[in-house]
Amino acid sequence: MPLSGLPPSLAQERRPCWDPRRQACVPALTTAGHSTSVTLVDALRQADDLLGVSGATAGESVALLEYLLAVCYASGSCPATVDQWLDQVYGNSPLTSAADWLDSRPDEHWNLFHPMEPLGQNALLAPYLDEHGAGPAQLVIEHAGDYNLLFDHHHLEHPAPLPADAAFRAMLTQHVYGPGGRARISGKDTLGPTLTNLAAGRLSARIRVVALGHTLGDTLRLNLVPGDAAPGRFNRTWTVAPQPRRGFQTKPSGRRVDGPADLHTVLGRSILMRPTVTEDGQPAVDRVLVAAGELLEPLAAHHLQDAVYTTATDGTAKPLRPSASRALWREAHALYAAVADRNHGLDLYDRLARLSGRRLNLWTVGLIAKQTTVLTWVSDTFPFVPGRERDLRYAAERGCAIAEYVAASLSRAAYVAWTVTYPNPKPADKEDQIARFDARPEHWAHTAEPFHVLLDDATAAENEDQVDAALVEYAAVLAQAAGRFLRNRLDSLPANSRGYQAQAQAVRRLASDLTGPKAPDELNGDRT
C-alpha cells in the first residue's frame, strides 16, 4: 500500500528514510576492474581506488560526476589557483576532506523522502502528488518518451516501483539534462500556469567535455575549477535557499548562478517522489511529479570551462551541440583546437595544456532530442597528450576532410549508377532510387574506428612524418572499405547489360575520384 494512502501519523511513522551518503547509489568500477556500488561518501573517500563512475547511461554518469564536484566545491576542497590545481593533480591529493564534510552534514538534510525538505525535490508539490502524479517511468529521461507530457502517455501510469538509488540518479540526470517540453501536471489546478513549462536543462543542448584521469579521484581533480571565490549555495532542496526560489504564476527571469556549487546542483526540475517499500522491504518510489524548475541567466564564460566553441552560420561562436546526423568524432578537430588555440583565456583546456608528461582522455557527452522527444545519448572519447595538441588537431582535421571526400565520392558513384539504371525516372522516385546505391551510411559507420586508430597513432608519433604516415594508412583503409561498400550496394543490380554497365561505370567513377587530382594527397599514398 502506498504510504500516501495511510493515515497521516501512520504514514509519517512508516515513511522510509533513504540517504545517498549512507546508501550505495554510485555505480563504479574498481581499479581491479570489478563493478561495485558505493555511497556518495565512499565515492569520495575511496576515489583513488575506483576507476570511475559507470552509470546506466552516459548522461547519468555525468550527472553523478557533477554532484560529486559540487560536494568538493561546497566543502572547500577545490584549489584556489592554477598552481594549486597542478599540485593537487600531480600529487594525487586525496578527497577525504570533501568526504568528511559530506559525512558531517545533518542526517535530516540528506533524506530523499523527508516530508518537508526532500533531497533535490520540491515539497510544495505534495498536495498534488497523488492526483496529478504518474508512475516513476517519467522520472527517467529515456523512458518518458515525448516530453510534451500532457499527451496521453499510458506507459507513464505504470506503478512498478523504482528503487530509491535508481530514482536518485534519475532525479540528478533530470536536473542536469531534462529536455524542454510541457509537464503532465495542470498548472491551473495547482501552483500556477507556468508550472507546466519544462525548460531545457543546463547541459541538454550542448556537448559536455570531461577530462578523464586514471581514477575517479584523478578525474574529479582534473575537472575542479580553481578559484578563491565563495562556492555559492548547494541546492539541497527547493524549500531551503538563501533567497526565495521562483514562483509559478508568471514566467520568472533567470537567476544568476552564485558559485560553482550552485552551478552543479541547479534544480532544473521541480520534482517530488512518493516513497514506498517493496515486498522485500527496500525503499523505492511508486509515484512522481515532474514540473518546471529553476531558470538561469545566460552563464558567464567561467561557468562554461569545458565548452568547445564552433562558428554558427551568423558568425557567432556557440558551444558545440550534439547532432543526430553528425557523429562526435567528426568534431574532434574542434576539441583539439580548443587546446591548441591558447587565446581563449583560462579554462579547462588551458589547464590541461600545462600537464606535461600526462596522457589522458577527453570524454564528450550529449543528449540528442528531436523537438520534445529524446532520441539517444551520444558519447565518445578522444586521447590527449599535452604538447601534442597541434599534431592531434592536424590529424583530426585531415582525417575528417578525407572522410568527407570519400563520402562525396560514394555519393557521385551512386548518382552514376542511378542514371544508367533508371534512364526515365519519375522525379518523385529519384531520392529513393539514388539511396539504393548510396553507401555513405556504411562509410560513416565504419570510419569511426579507423579514425580513433589514427588519433592513437598521432598521439604516439614522435614527429610529423609519422603523423603523415598514419594519415596515408588511414586513407587507404577508407578507400578500400568504400569500394567494398559500393560493390555491396550494386549487387542488387540485375544480371543484364544495363546492370553490368551501371556497375562498371559506378565503380570506375569511384576509383577515378579517389585517385584524381582533386583527391586529398593521402588517398594517393603521398603526403610530402
NORBEL-V756229 format. One line per field, one symbol per residue. ss: DSSP state (h for helix, s for strand, l for the rest). phi: phi as a letter, one per 30 degrees, with the letter a starting at -180 (. if undefined). A space follows every 50 residues. Layout:
ss = ???
phi = ???
//
This chain:
ss = llhhhllhhhhhhhlllllllllllsssssllllsssslhhhhhhlhhhs sssllllhhhhhhhhhhhhhhhhhlllllllhhhhhhhhhhllllhhhhh hhhlllhhhhllllllllllllhhhhhhhhhhlslhhhhlhhhhlslsll lllhhhhllllsshhhhhhhhhhhhhhlllssllllllllllhhhhssll lllllllssssslllhhhhhhhhlllllllllllllsllsllllllllll llllsllllhhhhlllllssssssssslllllsssssssssslllsllll hhhlllllssslllllsssllllllllhhhhhhhhhhhhhlllllllhhh hhllllllssssssssssssllssssssssssssslllhhhhhhhhhhhh hhhhhhhhhhhhhhhhhhhhhlllllhhhhhhhhhllllhhhhhhhhhhh hhhhhhhhhhlllhhhhhhhhhhhhhhhhhhhhhhhhhhhllllllhhhh hhhhhhhhhhhhhhhlllllhhhhllll
phi = .edddceedddddcddcbbddccdbcdbcdddicdabbdddddddcedcc dldbddbddddddddedddddedddiccddbddddddddddhedcddddd dddddeeddbcdcddcbdeibcdddedcdddcdbddeddcedcdiddddd ddcddddddedceddddddddddddcceddlbdddcddcbckdddddddd decdcbdcccdccdbdddddddcdcdlcdddidcddaddbaebedecbdb ddddcddcldddedbeddbdbbccdbbdecicdabbabcbbdcdccdedd edcbdcdccbddddiddbedcdbdcbddddcddddddddddcccidbedd ddddddiccbccccbbccbchccdcadbaabbdbbejcdddddddddddd dddddddddddddddddddddbdbddedceddddeecdcdeddddddedd dddedddddddcaddddddddddddddddddddddddddddddddbdddd ddddddddddddddcddddeeddcibbc
//
